[in-house]
Amino acid sequence: MPILLTVLVITVVGLSLISVPVAADDSATASGVGTWKSTTSYPTTIEDQSCVVSGGYIYCVAGDTEVSPYLTNAVYFAKLSSSGVGTWKSTTGYPTNLYGESCVVSGGYVFCVGGYIGNVSPYYTDVAYFAKLSSSGVGTWNPTTSYPTIIGYQSCVVSGGYIYCIGGHTDSSPWVISAVYFAALSSSGVGTWKSTTSYPTTIDGQSCVVSRGYIYCVAGSSVSDTSAVYFAELSSSGVGTWNPTTSYHIATSDQSCVVSGGYIYCVAGDSDVSPYATNAVYFAKLSSSGVGTWKSTTSYPITTEDQSCVVNGKHVYCVGGDLNVSPYATNAAYYASL
């Protein structure tokens, strides 16, 4: 009989903290992603939104509709099941129109950081908000401790009651940064942000996940897209040493990676070469030694980037995305078993 472990399952760009017992050899997830199935479309075309999971519900915050005025503050939520996404319902709007923010879940609250707020300087914001989540939707959004710099397209994760945000895009040269900050989370909001070990390179558009107290960041963009993958141990003192591990199958950015049962699954993304968006899906085993061999699995039904994927139970759900061809943003949603 395999030994059972309790692990943390974290989803990206939207992230959630779930305690799940799994077999030590993780053999149940070794075959990849099952057949992708269409499910309830999002109420509007959307990309660069941030979706999170809590209590079996998905909550998607703001984003770019690709229809004037483009930026939106709309928030929608729906129940998740093995049959897909239920009816989307409108809930409390975000306090500002934006996209490219990064939201995480901890203790039944959602915390959102930064984002792109418009085409007039300052383009990005340092503002952070949080709200309580329930089966009735999102509660009142409350301002909390601002990020140390204006930021967008960073990747934030949760581990052990702390938020860790990596890299991102700012308003001033060198534009893309390597800075990493972390803070404690509570029902009162975000605590004091503290600087910790910088990422090995300037980066934005990467997808970071957490498993068993380690963070793994996949690909992203600096001057151009990269296939580099780095990982580090997390603690209440910050991020440990970043170590290189198995590179992703291509140089890419704006893919969405999720974790289930000790495996990472990365969906679609920007390939940096025509037709730019891709439908490729790859997965690999995670350990304290890094990322194992990347393996191809069932392709996503459409070529896209900037979609937001989450995990609930043994299923992955992906919403929206940029098709890189007119009408660009899509309202399509798909799900698959893991």
Buried (B, 14 or more C-beta within 10 A) or exposed (E): EEEEEEBBBBBBBBBBBBEBEBBEEBEBBEBBBBEBBEBBBBBBBBBBBBBBBBBEBBBBBBBBBBEEEBBBBBBBBBBBBEEBBBEBBEBBBBBBBBBBBBBBBBBEBBBBBBBBBBEEEEBBBBBBBBBBBBEEBBBEBBEBBBBBBBBBBBBBBBBBEBBBBBBBBBBEEEEBBBBBBBBBBBEEBBBEBBEBBBBBBBBBBBBBBBBBBBBBBBBBBBEEBBBBBBBBBBBEEBBBEBBEBBBBBBBBBBBBBBBBBBBBBBBBBBBBEEEBBBBBBBBBBBBEEBBBEBBEBBBBBBBBBBBBBBBBBBBBBBBBBBBBEEEBBBBBBBBBBB
